[in-house]
Amino acid sequence: MKNNSVRKTKQARPSLAKDLKKNWSLYLMVAIPVAYLIIFKYIPMYGVQIAFRDYVPIQGISGSEWVGLKHFEKFISNYQFKTILWNTISISLYQLATFPLPIILAVLLNYVSREKFKKVVQMVSYAPHFISTVVMVGIIIQFLDARSGAVNMLISALGGTATNFLAYPEYFRHIYVWTGVWQSIGYSSIIYIAALSGVSSELHEAAIIDGANIFKRIWYVDVPTIRPTIVIMLIMQCGSILSVGYEKIYLMQNSLNLSQSEIISTYVYKQGIASSLPQYSYSTAIGLFVSVVNVILLIAVNQITKKLGDTSLF
């Protein structure tokens, strides 16, 4: 009996060749992203060992001298380490504080009854996301220009004194974060709008019958439904605290605001690429340090959310 059942299950299962022939298009769709990950993410990991060597391009990776943790010690003992690390963390935490804004925008748009107005708001809020970083920084510099900038012209018209905002380190974080909010809030709200579309209308109808106003419906119906999405997005953002992109900050940097604008990514760029004597091993070691810290934070935040609730990334 057992042999017959095993034979039947084997016959019921299609062979891999038949399955590939039948669903080749699905396998092709999966193969493209898998190939991308292998080629551009996993194979380059071979070069991570540069962080533990004094890499010389002529000698190659395996031919360069093994120095262990020399470059990690060099970075941690660097006199700029504390400043660079604090600047990176402070900007990331500032950005993290603006995390609820896309959620608020999505909730507000979800309750807009006029479709035309809703579409206009969505289009206006989504559009800045597609502006390139170089153009965005150019707009920021033009708007904040001490002589001809729109912001300073308005301040002067109101009787104030024109200020070169990018020359003051204390203004840098505010300019960077809030221009980023303006550029990304609409696009970031898309995932929450999609999650809100899955909220059952029956729950809202029951809440209205029970006399719940709009604020109670948001708090007791909408927020619990999209909480898993919120938690996952928060975990992912917490897992990239040390990974602040260098492009925008590098373009906004100048000698006057450097004390607040120098972060890990810009420091790595200057040491590894922009320097006249590129320090490949040193910059790779810093990049590996950032990746390890981010992974630790990701796991820690994921474990905390798993204990506090049922939702976690893994």
WORA-V970110 format. One record per backbone hydrogen bond with DSSP energy under -0.5 kcal/mol. NH is the residue of the N-H (numbers start at 1). CO is the residue of the C=O. Records with the same first field share a line. If there is no record, write none. Layout:
# WORA-V970110
NH=CO  CO
This chain:
# WORA-V970110
5=1
6=2
7=3
8=4
9=5
10=6
11=7
12=8
13=9
19=15
20=16
21=17
22=18
23=19
27=23
28=24
29=25
30=26
31=27
32=28
33=29
34=30
35=31
36=32
37=33
38=34
39=35
40=36
41=37
42=37
43=38
45=42
46=43
47=44
48=45
49=46
50=47
51=48
52=49
53=50
54=65
55=53
56=60
59=56
60=56
63=59
64=60  61
65=54
67=52
68=52
70=67
73=69
74=70
75=71
76=72
77=73
78=75
81=78
84=80
85=81
86=82
87=83
88=84
89=85
90=86
91=87
92=88
93=89
94=90
95=91
96=92
97=93
98=94  95
99=96
101=98
102=99
103=99
104=100
105=101
106=102
107=103
108=104
109=105
110=106
111=107  108
112=109
115=113
118=114
119=115
120=116
121=117
122=118
123=119
124=120
125=121
126=122
127=123
128=124
129=126
130=127
131=128
136=132
137=133
138=134
139=135
140=136
141=137
142=138
143=139
144=140
145=142
149=145
151=143
152=143
153=149
154=150
155=151
156=152
157=153
158=154
159=156
160=155
165=144  163
167=164
168=165
169=167
171=168
172=168  169
173=169
175=171
176=172
177=173
178=174
179=175
180=176
181=177
182=178
183=179
184=180
185=181
186=125
187=125
188=184
189=185
190=187
193=189
194=190
195=191
196=192
197=193
198=195
199=196
203=200
204=200
205=201
206=202
207=203
208=204
209=205
210=206
211=208
212=207
217=213
218=214
219=215
220=216
221=217
222=217
223=218
225=221
226=222
227=223
230=226
231=227
232=228
233=229
234=230
235=231
236=232
237=233
238=234
239=235
240=237
241=238
243=240
249=245
250=246
251=247
252=248
253=249
257=254
258=254
260=257
261=257
262=258
263=261
267=263
268=264
269=265
270=266
271=267
272=268
273=269
274=269
275=270
279=271
280=278
283=279
284=280
285=281
286=282
287=283
288=284
289=285
290=286
291=287
292=288
293=289
294=290
295=291
296=292
297=293
298=294
299=295
300=296
301=297
302=298
303=299
304=300
305=301
306=302
307=303
308=304
309=305
